[in-house]
Amino acid sequence: MIRPVRKRHAVLLAAMATAGENTRSLSLKAGVCEATISEVLNLRVNPTTETRRKLSAALGMSQRDLFSVEDSR
């Protein structure tokens, strides 16, 4: 069974692709554990405020643009 992609997931993946980042390179650039990025991408956890700040800064985006998308269920 294929799990539907959530909007928040798609926004983060698109931002990573645009910036030419994968989980490892983003981890190093943002100072966030690669496992944490993977868990955020797989919708297992919601990122903390600090993680949101670091990821958005590393991707050159505002936190609002990167994380304010609501998933419709």
N, C-alpha and C positions, 0 to 999 in steps of 0.2 A: 504494500500500500504506500502510495506517495503522499507525504505530508504536505499540506498547502504552505506556501511561503507567506509569511506574515509581512505586512508593510514595513514594520520597523526593521526586520531582518533584511529586506530588499534595499532599504535606504542605506544601511550600514555596508552591505556588500557593494552597492553601487559606489559609495564614497571610497571604499577601499580600492576598487578597480580603477576609479578615476585617478586616485593618488598613486597607483601602481604598487599598492601594498598588499601583502598577504598576512596571515596571522602572525607569522614569525617576525617579519620586518616591522609590522605595526607594533608588536609587543616591544621590540627593542626601541623604536622611536618614541613610543608613548610611556614606556616604563611600567607597563601593565603585563602581568603574567599571561603567557600565550594561552594557557588553559582557561583563564577568565574570559579572554576574547572569544575562544571557541564556545564556551558556555553561553555567552551573550548571543552569539550568532545562531546557536542551536536552541535559543529561547528557553534554556534551562534556568537562567537567573536574570534578574533585572540588574543592570549595572548600578553601582553606588554613585553618589554625586561626584566623588573624587575620580572614579573610573570614567564617568561621562566627560568630566572636564579634561582628563588626560587624552582620551580618544579623540574628542572633538578638536583639541589643540593640535594633536599630531596629524589629523586629517585636514586641518585648515578650515574647519567649519564651526559654526556656532552650535552650542549644545541644543538649542531650540530646533535648528534645522536637522540635526542628526538624530535626536531622540524624541521629538514631540509628536511623532506620527502615532496615531492610535490604531491598534489592530482591530479589525472588525471580525467578530466571531459569529 
